[in-house]
Amino acid sequence: MTPTTPPPRRTAGRRRAATPVAAPWLFLTPALLLFVAFMAIPIGYALWLSVQGLRIVDEGIFGIRTEVFVGLANYRQMLTDADFWTGFGRLALYGLIAVPLTLGLALLFALLLDHGASRAKRFSRTLIFLPYAVPGVIASLMWGFMYLPSTSPFSHITEQLGLDAIPFLDAGTIYPSLANIAVWGGVGFNMIIIYTSLRGIPPELYDAARIDGCSEWRIAWRIKVPLVAPALVLTGLFALIGTLQVYGEPTMLKPMTTEISQTWVPMMQIYRDGFVRDDLPLAAAGSVILAAGTLIVSLVLLKVTQRRAIGGIQ
């Protein structure tokens, strides 16, 4: 009889087959744990809190407030609140000033830095980016002091010329004054994104265009701007999300003017409901509505602009 070779053990094959499957999950585990801890659980808690309500359950002299399930009552209250929608209207006016100016100046500075005849590019790039490194609270306080008639250097100059102080914080100028803070702090970040995209364009395209007789202006308008359209979409999305979440600038300027109320923008109203009125369920419902609106607007913007941008490049 010839000895027979024993069949290979299945356990070894299973171990070799299981290793490639387990490896991706092993690498993904830290990211998944962080996502669950800092995204999934807070979102789930906010959704649960938004369907709760504070009610008086004890009929004694003072009563006792306790949380009870109220369904969609908090959402109905927020969606029928006139102050909440008025805040969105103010956000729209603020965004109409801040977003185009931020993107336009960022694109202009990026094109100027990318131009071959530009000098001191590194210094200029750092100087333009520097305001982004200033915390928003400090930037708002700094501009607030420059807006106040008693401390404003601009109003001091106009008064020395025999004119009145500049009313930066009056009803007619409060929107440009607030938008100026966002533009001052946001141009550098967006400029870096667009400038990095410009540096990725092959220089052979510029050489071919110059041989065909294109001027620098036509190269910028016909070649550079269409090719950095995806970067413009990205920066536009960042600017839109930042506009919907405006909170720091009006909150810092609120003690300096009577034109900004506690519900001037939705985020200020949510803060007031949660931490001034101690109505966290209502604040959670407002946060969910604002987050859902931001998500929907962002998806619509991406769908519309990416189709136009990619179509323009093709």
C-alpha positions, 0 to 999 in steps of 0.5 A: 500500500502506498501512503496517502497524503493527508488533505490540507487542513481547512483551518489554515486556509480559513486563516489566510482567507480571513486575514485580508477581510479583517485588515480593512476593518482593523484600519477602519476601527479607530475612525469608526470609533471616533465617528460613533463617539463624536458624530453618531451619538451626539446626532442621535441624542439631539434627535431624541432630545428634539422629541422631548418636552419640558412639562409641569407634572406636579400641581403643587405651588411651584410644580416640577418640570420633567421631560416627556415625549411630545412627538413633533411639537417642538418642530411645529413650534420652531417652524411656525416661529416668525423670529426663526424665519426672520433670522434666515432672512437676515442670513440671506442678506448677510450671505449675499454680501459675504459669499460673493465678496469672499470668493471673488477676492480669493479668486482675484488674489489667487490669479494675481499670485499665480501670474508670472510677473508677480513678486514677493509671492510667499510674503503676499500669500502669508499676509493674505492668509494671516487673518484666517489664523486669528480666532473669530471672537478676537477678530469680531472684537477687534473690528467692533472696536474699530466700528464704535464711534468712540474708538474707531480710527475711521470715524476719528479721521472723518471727524478731523475732516469736519464730518460725522462719525461713520455709522458702522453699527446702524440699521443700514450698515450693520450687514456690510459691517458684519460681512466685512469681518467674515470676508476679512477672515475667510479670503485667505483660506479660500485663496489658498485652495484656489491657488493650489488648484491653479498650481496643478494646471500644466504650464504647457497649456499657457504656452500653447495659448500664448503662441496662439496670441492669447493675452494674460487676461484671456488665459486667466478667463478662458483657461484658469478659471474654468479649470479651477471650477471644482475648487470654486465649488468647494470654496463656495460650499464652505462659504455657504455652510459658514454663512448658515452657521453664523453666530460669533460675529453678531454675538460679539457685536450685540453689546455694541449696538441695538440693531442685533437682537437675541434672535438675530440669526437662527444660531443665536435663537437656538442658543437663547432657547437652550441656555437662556430659557433652559429649553434644551428640547426646543433648541435641539429641534431648531438645531436639527432643522438647521442641520437638515436645511444645511445638508439639503442646500449643500447637496443642491449646490453640489449637484447644480454647480458640479454639473456645470463645472464638469460640463464646462471643463469637458 
